Amino acid sequence: MLYRFLAIAAVVFAAALAGCGGRGQAQHGPPPLNVDTAMAARRDIATFLSLDGQVAPLHQSTLAVQQAGPLVGIYVNEGDRVSAGQLLAKVDDSNLSAQLAQQEAIIAQAAAHARSSELNVPLTQQQTIGGVATAQTTLQSDKAALANAQLTYNQNATLFRQGYVSQAALESARASYVAAQQKVQNDAAALVTAQSNTGQTQVQAATAQSDRAAAASAQAAAHALEIQIGQTSLYAPFGGVITQRLLDPGAQSTPQTPVLQLSQVDVVYININVPDEDLGYVHPGTPVTFATSSLAGRSFRGTISDVNAVPTQGTLSYRARMRQPNPGDLLRGGMLVSVTIQKERHPGAIVVPRSAVAQTERGNSVFIVQDNKAKEVPVVVGIQTDTLSEVRSPQITPGTQVITTRPDALQNGSVVAVSSGGRVAH
């Protein structure tokens, strides 16, 4: 029994010594460090701005009738689509129409008076010219008669002194001569009167001009009434949708009382708030994508049309704006939108997960896996997103295995065991 016990003890002791010797031979250094890895990839990388915006109608007008009076008709309701020039509402125009009818009668009377005055101008002119011509002819004829009467008188006076004619004949010749002189004087006065009557033509012409002006004034007054009657009708200034109806038929309307609100929504504005520090990335022509929670699953694209030159009052944000076609009126005024604008973009960059980049006193570096060991590689970091980093190093190419989780004990040359890896940075 003793011999058997000693034999078993010897075997156990030998086995223990063998086990201890085996462990000593296997442990040549620290155990491998478990790490996660990913593959560097070549791809485009970009950074983006996320801005707030709001949908606004391209045009929106609150409409009122320009003439005061009771509304006799409103021909649209909220939600109705209308075209430019369509009649929307009407104010009673009966009083203005009565005034226009009265004014048209005044126009007819003034026009008739003006035509009569115009006809009298050539008639008066003809009469005055004929009177002057007649007076001139009579004067010339009577001057010739005066010359004959003077000659007869002078001859009779000579013959009377010679005793050839009687005293009675001499007196008769003298009477004829005096009568001829008086007639010439009267003719001269008549000519002066006839010549002075030519001024009546100018007076008549001035009267005709005044009558024409009176007719034109009456016509202008009628035109003003026609304009006022036209202003009792409210027409759509552009095509759009009625978004508010503020009065009903029978209500008293004034130019200061809104009746309807009209919005043009087939094209809308997207107004975007751009902080001062992001203004350099937003300019006319910048591509934009946006979405709204009101239309889940839908996204839209467009371009910036203009950027305001001054900030919104009380803020350091600038209003950028884009014109957006709106088929089907999906985008409605007041909707809030989330706008995405690209800041920077590097095509074909080498990218790794952002967690693979370490910042050290010596600069940025990435650990790669080479022959089951960690190798620290200095890198130049380019664009960074929330998940990716662009890196530049001759030792990192597409497919390079980079360590994304670094244990505290990880050093250059550490033996590593990849617990997960092979995924491409994305």
C-alpha positions in Angstrom: 0.0 0.0 0.0 2.8 2.4 0.9 4.6 1.6 -2.3 1.3 2.3 -4.3 0.7 5.7 -2.6 4.3 6.8 -3.2 4.0 5.9 -6.9 0.8 7.9 -7.3 2.4 10.9 -5.5 5.4 10.7 -7.8 3.2 10.8 -10.9 1.2 13.8 -9.7 4.3 15.7 -8.8 5.9 15.0 -12.1 2.7 16.1 -13.9 2.7 19.3 -11.9 6.3 20.0 -12.7 5.5 19.4 -16.4 2.6 21.8 -16.3 4.6 24.6 -14.7 7.3 24.2 -17.2 4.9 24.4 -20.2 3.4 27.7 -19.0 6.7 29.2 -18.6 7.7 28.3 -22.1 4.5 29.8 -23.7 4.6 33.2 -22.0 7.1 35.3 -24.1 5.3 38.7 -23.6 1.9 40.4 -22.7 -1.3 38.9 -24.2 -2.7 40.5 -27.5 -5.0 43.5 -27.1 -8.5 43.2 -28.5 -9.4 45.9 -30.9 -12.1 46.8 -33.4 -11.0 47.8 -36.9 -12.4 49.2 -40.2 -11.2 49.5 -43.7 -10.1 52.9 -45.1 -12.1 53.7 -48.3 -11.9 56.1 -51.2 -15.1 58.1 -51.5 -16.5 61.6 -51.6 -16.8 63.5 -48.3 -18.7 66.7 -47.6 -19.9 68.8 -44.7 -23.3 70.5 -44.7 -25.2 73.4 -43.0 -28.5 72.6 -41.4 -30.7 75.8 -41.4 -34.3 76.7 -40.6 -36.7 78.0 -43.2 -40.3 78.8 -43.9 -42.6 78.6 -46.9 -44.2 81.9 -48.0 -46.4 82.6 -51.0 -44.7 84.2 -54.0 -47.3 87.0 -53.9 -49.8 87.7 -51.2 -52.2 90.7 -51.2 -55.0 91.9 -49.0 -57.6 93.3 -51.4 -60.1 96.2 -50.8 -62.6 97.9 -53.2 -61.4 101.4 -54.0 -64.9 103.0 -53.8 -67.0 103.1 -50.6 -70.4 101.6 -50.6 -72.4 98.4 -49.7 -71.1 95.2 -51.1 -73.7 93.7 -53.6 -71.7 90.6 -54.3 -68.6 88.5 -53.3 -68.2 85.8 -55.9 -65.4 83.7 -54.3 -64.8 81.7 -51.2 -61.7 80.6 -49.3 -59.8 77.9 -51.1 -61.1 79.0 -54.6 -58.5 79.3 -57.3 -58.9 82.4 -59.4 -57.2 83.8 -62.5 -55.7 87.3 -63.1 -58.5 89.8 -64.0 -61.3 87.7 -62.6 -64.1 89.6 -60.9 -64.1 88.9 -57.1 -66.5 91.4 -55.5 -68.8 94.4 -56.4 -69.9 97.5 -54.6 -73.2 99.2 -55.4 -72.6 101.8 -58.2 -76.2 103.0 -58.8 -75.5 106.5 -57.5 -72.4 106.9 -59.6 -74.2 105.6 -62.7 -77.0 108.2 -62.2 -74.3 111.0 -62.0 -72.7 109.6 -65.2 -76.0 109.8 -67.0 -76.5 113.4 -65.9 -73.0 114.3 -67.0 -73.5 112.7 -70.4 -76.5 115.0 -71.0 -74.2 118.0 -70.0 -71.6 116.7 -72.5 -74.2 116.6 -75.3 -75.4 120.2 -74.6 -71.8 121.5 -74.4 -70.8 119.7 -77.6 -73.8 121.2 -79.5 -72.9 124.7 -78.2 -69.3 124.3 -79.2 -70.3 123.2 -82.8 -72.6 126.2 -83.1 -69.8 128.6 -82.0 -67.4 127.0 -84.4 -69.8 127.4 -87.3 -70.2 131.1 -86.5 -66.5 131.8 -86.8 -66.3 131.6 -90.6 -69.7 133.2 -91.0 -68.6 136.2 -88.9 -65.3 136.4 -90.7 -67.0 136.3 -94.1 -69.4 139.1 -93.1 -66.7 141.4 -91.8 -64.5 140.9 -94.8 -67.5 141.6 -97.1 -68.4 144.7 -95.2 -64.9 146.1 -95.5 -64.8 145.4 -99.2 -68.2 147.1 -99.8 -67.1 150.1 -97.8 -63.9 150.4 -99.7 -65.8 150.1 -103.1 -68.3 152.7 -102.0 -65.6 155.1 -100.8 -63.7 154.8 -104.1 -66.9 155.4 -106.1 -67.9 158.4 -104.0 -64.3 159.8 -104.3 -64.7 159.7 -108.1 -68.1 161.4 -107.8 -66.5 164.1 -105.6 -63.8 164.7 -108.2 -66.5 165.2 -110.9 -68.6 167.5 -108.6 -65.5 169.6 -107.8 -64.6 169.9 -111.5 -68.2 170.9 -112.4 -68.3 173.5 -109.6 -64.9 175.0 -110.6 -66.0 175.3 -114.2 -69.3 176.9 -113.3 -67.5 179.4 -111.1 -65.3 180.4 -113.9 -68.2 180.7 -116.3 -70.2 182.6 -113.8 -67.5 185.2 -113.5 -67.5 185.4 -117.3 -71.3 185.7 -117.3 -72.0 182.5 -119.1 -73.9 180.7 -116.3 -76.5 181.9 -113.9 -76.2 182.3 -110.2 -78.7 179.4 -109.7 -76.5 177.1 -111.8 -73.5 178.0 -109.7 -75.3 177.4 -106.4 -76.5 174.1 -107.7 -73.0 173.0 -108.6 -71.7 174.1 -105.2 -74.4 172.2 -103.4 -73.6 169.0 -105.4 -69.9 169.5 -104.6 -70.6 169.9 -100.8 -72.9 166.9 -100.8 -70.2 164.8 -102.5 -67.6 165.9 -99.9 -70.0 164.9 -97.1 -70.6 161.5 -98.7 -66.9 160.7 -99.0 -66.5 161.7 -95.3 -69.3 159.3 -94.4 -67.8 156.5 -96.6 -64.5 156.9 -94.8 -66.2 156.6 -91.4 -68.1 153.5 -92.6 -64.8 151.9 -93.8 -63.3 152.5 -90.4 -66.3 150.9 -88.8 -66.2 147.9 -91.1 -62.5 147.5 -90.5 -63.0 147.6 -86.7 -65.6 144.8 -87.1 -62.9 142.4 -88.1 -62.1 142.0 -84.4 -65.4 140.3 -84.0 -63.9 137.3 -85.8 -61.3 136.9 -83.1 -63.9 137.3 -80.4 -66.1 134.7 -82.0 -63.0 132.4 -82.3 -62.3 132.8 -78.6 -65.9 132.0 -77.8 -65.7 128.9 -79.9 -62.5 127.8 -78.1 -64.1 128.4 -74.7 -67.1 126.3 -75.7 -64.8 123.5 -76.9 -63.0 123.7 -73.5 -66.3 123.5 -71.7 -67.2 120.4 -73.7 -63.8 118.8 -73.0 -64.2 119.5 -69.2 -67.6 117.9 -69.2 -66.1 114.9 -71.0 -63.3 114.7 -68.4 -65.8 114.7 -65.6 -67.7 111.9 -67.2 -64.5 109.9 -67.6 -63.7 110.4 -63.9 -67.2 109.0 -63.1 -66.5 106.0 -65.4 -63.2 105.4 -63.5 -65.1 105.6 -60.2 -67.7 103.1 -61.4 -64.9 100.8 -62.5 -63.4 101.0 -59.0 -66.6 99.6 -57.6 -65.5 96.2 -59.0 -62.7 94.2 -57.4 -60.6 92.2 -59.8 -57.8 89.7 -59.1 -54.4 91.3 -59.7 -52.8 87.9 -60.3 -53.7 84.3 -60.4 -53.8 82.4 -57.1 -55.9 81.0 -54.2 -58.3 82.9 -52.0 -56.8 82.5 -48.5 -59.2 84.8 -46.5 -62.7 86.1 -47.0 -63.2 89.0 -44.6 -66.6 90.5 -45.5 -70.0 89.2 -46.8 -72.5 90.8 -49.2 -74.4 93.7 -47.6 -71.4 94.9 -45.5 -70.2 98.5 -45.9 -66.9 98.6 -47.8 -64.4 101.3 -47.8 -60.9 101.6 -49.4 -59.5 100.9 -45.9 -61.6 97.8 -45.3 -60.0 94.5 -46.5 -62.4 92.2 -48.4 -60.3 89.3 -49.5 -56.7 87.9 -49.2 -55.2 86.4 -52.4 -52.1 84.3 -52.4 -50.1 83.0 -55.3 -48.8 79.5 -54.4 -48.1 77.8 -57.7 -44.6 79.1 -57.1 -43.5 79.9 -53.5 -40.6 81.4 -51.7 -38.5 79.4 -49.2 -37.2 82.0 -46.8 -34.1 80.7 -45.0 -32.4 82.2 -41.9 -28.6 82.2 -42.4 -26.4 83.0 -39.4 -23.7 85.5 -40.0 -20.9 82.9 -39.6 -22.5 80.7 -42.3 -23.1 83.5 -44.8 -20.0 82.7 -46.8 -21.5 79.4 -47.9 -24.8 80.8 -49.1 -25.1 82.9 -52.3 -27.3 83.1 -55.4 -27.1 79.8 -57.3 -26.2 77.7 -54.2 -27.9 74.2 -54.5 -30.3 73.5 -51.6 -32.3 70.5 -50.4 -35.1 70.8 -47.9 -37.8 68.8 -46.2 -40.7 69.5 -43.9 -42.3 67.3 -41.2 -45.7 68.2 -42.8 -44.8 66.1 -45.8 -43.0 63.1 -44.3 -40.8 61.2 -46.7 -40.7 64.0 -49.2 -37.6 66.1 -50.1 -37.2 69.0 -52.5 -34.3 70.6 -54.4 -33.7 74.1 -55.5 -31.2 76.9 -55.7 -30.8 80.2 -53.8 -32.2 83.1 -55.8 -31.1 86.0 -53.6 -29.6 86.9 -50.2 -30.6 90.0 -48.3 -27.9 92.6 -47.9 -28.8 93.5 -44.3 -29.7 91.2 -41.4 -33.2 90.6 -40.2 -34.1 93.3 -37.6 -32.9 92.5 -34.1 -30.8 89.5 -35.2 -27.5 88.6 -36.8 -29.2 86.3 -39.4 -29.7 87.1 -43.0 -32.7 86.1 -45.1 -31.8 83.9 -48.1 -34.6 83.1 -50.5 -35.3 80.6 -53.2 -38.2 80.5 -55.7 -39.7 77.0 -55.6 -42.2 75.5 -58.2 -45.1 74.1 -56.2 -47.1 71.7 -58.4 -50.2 70.4 -56.6 -49.8 73.1 -54.0 -48.0 70.7 -51.7 -46.0 73.5 -50.0 -48.3 75.8 -48.1 -47.6 79.2 -46.6 -46.2 79.1 -43.1 -44.8 75.5 -43.3 -41.5 75.1 -41.4 -38.7 73.4 -43.4 -35.3 72.1 -42.6 -32.7 73.2 -45.2 -29.5 71.5 -46.0 -26.7 73.3 -47.8 -23.3 71.8 -48.7 -20.3 73.6 -47.1 -17.3 71.7 -48.5 -16.8 68.7 -50.7 -13.7 66.6 -51.5 -14.3 64.0 -54.2 -12.3 60.7 -54.0 -10.8 61.3 -50.6 -9.4 58.6 -48.3 -11.7 58.4 -45.4 -11.7 56.4 -42.1 -14.1 56.4 -39.1 -13.6 59.5 -37.1 -13.0 57.4 -34.0 -9.8 56.1 -35.7 -8.1 59.5 -35.6 -6.2 60.3 -32.4 -5.0 63.8 -31.4 -1.6 63.7 -29.7 1.1 66.3 -28.8 2.9 65.3 -32.0 -0.2 65.8 -34.1 -3.0 63.6 -35.5 -2.3 59.9 -36.0 -4.1 56.7 -36.9 -3.2 53.1 -35.7 -3.2 50.6 -38.5 -2.9 46.8 -38.3 0.2 45.4 -39.9 1.4 41.8 -39.2 -1.0 41.5 -36.2 0.6 44.5 -34.7 -0.5 48.1 -34.2 1.4 50.7 -36.1 1.0 54.4 -35.4 0.9 56.5 -38.6 0.9 60.3 -38.6 -1.9 61.8 -40.8 -3.1 65.1 -42.1 -6.8 65.5 -41.3 -9.0 67.1 -43.9 -12.8 67.3 -43.9 -14.5 65.8 -40.9 -18.1 64.8 -40.5 -19.9 63.4 -37.4 -18.7 59.8 -38.4 -15.9 60.1 -40.9 -12.5 61.9 -41.3 -10.6 62.5 -44.4 -6.9 61.5 -43.8 -3.9 62.0 -46.0 -0.9 59.6 -45.5 1.1 57.5 -47.9 0.7 54.6 -45.6 -3.1 54.7 -45.7 -4.8 53.6 -48.9 -8.2 52.1 -49.7 -8.4 48.8 -47.8 -5.9 49.7 -45.1 -7.1 48.2 -41.8 -7.3 51.0 -39.1 -8.0 50.6 -35.4 -11.3 52.3 -34.4 -11.2 51.5 -30.6 -7.9 52.0 -28.8 -7.3 50.3 -25.4 -5.4 52.4 -23.0 -2.4 50.0 -23.3 -2.2 50.3 -27.1 1.2 51.5 -28.2 3.1 51.5 -31.4 4.1 47.8 -32.0 1.5 46.3 -29.6 0.3 42.8 -30.6 -3.4 43.1 -31.4 -6.3 40.7 -31.8 -9.0 42.0 -34.1 -12.4 41.3 -32.4 -14.3 42.8 -35.2 -13.3 44.4 -38.5 -13.5 44.3 -42.2 -16.2 46.9 -42.5 -15.6 49.7 -44.9 -15.7 53.3 -43.6 -19.0 54.9 -44.6 
